Amino acid sequence: MGRRRRGESLPQIFLQLPWWVGLIAAAVVYVLFTIVAPALFPQTNQFAPVVAGAARTWGRIIAGLLVLLSIGSAVRAFFSRRLLAAQSSIDSIRSLSWRQFEVQVAESFAAMATPCSRTAAAEPMAASMPCCSES
C-alpha cells in the first residue's frame, strides 16, 4: 500500500495558481529579502554584512524560483485552454482520460466565470486528481 499524501507542496500550489500570483510573490520576496531584511540588522553588529549578503542571495534565489513556477503555471494554463478549445464532439470528449476530463470541466467553469475551486477528493485513489466544487 502506498503512502498517503498529507497535502500539496508549495511548488504544486504555485503551479495551480494564476501566473501573475507567482510574479507578485516573487516581487514581494525580492523586496523583503534584499531591502527590508538587511535594514533590520544594526550596522554596528560585526555579522550584519554577512547576514545582509546571505539575505540578498537567498532573496534572489527564492524570487527566481517563484518566477520559474509562474512560468510553469502559465504553460499549464495554456495547455489546459488548448485542450478545452480542441474539443469538438462527444467522441473527442470520450477519448480523454478521467484526469483530463476533470481538468476540462474545471476550465469550462472557469471560462464561464463560475466560482469553482480545485479540491482533493476524499477517496484515496483520487487524492491527486483535481476536482471542481462550488465555492
C-alpha positions in Angstrom: 0.0 0.0 0.0 1.4 3.4 -1.0 2.0 6.3 1.3 -0.8 8.9 1.7 0.0 12.4 0.8 -0.9 14.8 3.6 -1.1 17.9 1.4 0.3 19.7 -1.6 3.7 21.1 -1.6 4.4 24.8 -2.1 5.6 24.4 -5.7 2.4 22.4 -6.6 0.3 25.2 -5.1 2.1 27.9 -7.1 1.7 25.8 -10.3 -2.1 25.7 -9.8 -2.4 29.4 -9.0 -2.7 32.0 -11.8 0.7 33.0 -13.2 0.5 36.6 -12.0 0.3 35.5 -8.4 3.7 33.9 -8.6 5.2 37.1 -10.1 3.7 39.2 -7.3 5.0 36.8 -4.7 8.5 36.9 -6.4 8.5 40.7 -6.2 7.4 40.7 -2.6 10.1 38.1 -1.6 12.7 40.0 -3.5 11.9 43.3 -1.8 11.7 41.7 1.6 15.0 39.8 1.3 17.1 42.5 -0.5 15.8 45.7 1.1 13.9 45.1 4.3 15.8 42.2 5.8 19.3 43.8 5.6 17.9 47.1 7.0 16.6 45.2 10.1 20.1 44.3 11.3 22.0 47.0 13.2 25.1 48.1 11.3 27.2 48.0 14.5 27.0 44.2 14.6 30.0 42.6 13.0 27.9 39.9 11.3 25.5 42.4 9.7 27.2 42.5 6.3 27.3 38.6 6.2 23.7 38.3 7.1 22.7 41.0 4.7 24.6 39.4 1.9 23.0 36.0 2.6 19.6 37.5 2.7 20.1 39.2 -0.7 21.4 36.0 -2.2 18.5 33.9 -0.8 16.1 36.6 -1.9 17.3 36.3 -5.5 17.2 32.5 -5.4 13.7 32.3 -4.0 12.4 35.1 -6.3 13.9 33.3 -9.3 12.3 30.0 -8.3 8.9 31.8 -7.9 9.3 33.3 -11.4 10.0 29.9 -12.8 6.9 28.5 -11.1 4.8 31.3 -12.5 6.1 30.5 -16.0 5.2 26.8 -15.4 1.7 28.0 -14.3 1.3 30.0 -17.5 2.3 27.0 -19.6 -0.1 24.7 -17.7 -2.9 27.2 -18.2 -2.1 27.5 -21.9 -2.3 23.7 -22.4 -5.5 23.5 -20.4 -7.1 26.1 -22.5 -5.8 24.4 -25.7 -7.3 21.1 -24.5 -10.6 22.9 -24.0 -10.6 24.5 -27.4 -9.7 21.2 -29.1 -13.0 19.5 -28.0 -15.3 19.5 -31.0 -17.6 16.5 -30.4 -18.7 13.9 -27.9 -16.2 11.5 -29.3 -13.3 13.8 -28.6 -14.5 14.2 -25.0 -14.8 10.4 -24.7 -11.2 9.9 -25.7 -10.0 12.0 -22.8 -8.6 10.3 -19.7 -10.5 10.9 -16.4 -8.0 13.4 -15.2 -8.1 15.3 -18.5 -11.9 15.3 -18.3 -11.8 16.8 -14.8 -9.4 19.5 -15.9 -11.7 20.1 -18.9 -14.7 20.6 -16.6 -12.8 22.9 -14.3 -11.6 25.0 -17.2 -15.1 25.2 -18.6 -16.4 26.6 -15.3 -13.5 29.0 -15.2 -14.3 30.2 -18.7 -17.9 30.9 -17.7 -16.6 32.8 -14.7 -18.4 30.5 -12.3 -16.8 30.3 -8.9 -15.0 27.0 -8.9 -12.1 25.7 -6.9 -9.9 22.6 -7.2 -10.0 20.4 -4.1 -8.6 17.0 -3.3 -11.1 14.2 -3.5 -11.8 12.3 -0.3 -11.1 8.9 -1.8 -7.6 7.6 -1.6 -7.2 6.7 -5.3 -8.4 10.1 -6.4 -6.4 12.1 -4.0 -4.2 13.6 -6.7 -7.0 14.3 -9.1 -8.3 17.9 -9.4 -12.0 18.2 -8.7 -14.3 21.0 -9.1 -16.6 22.0 -6.3 -18.9 25.0 -5.8 -17.3 27.7 -3.6 
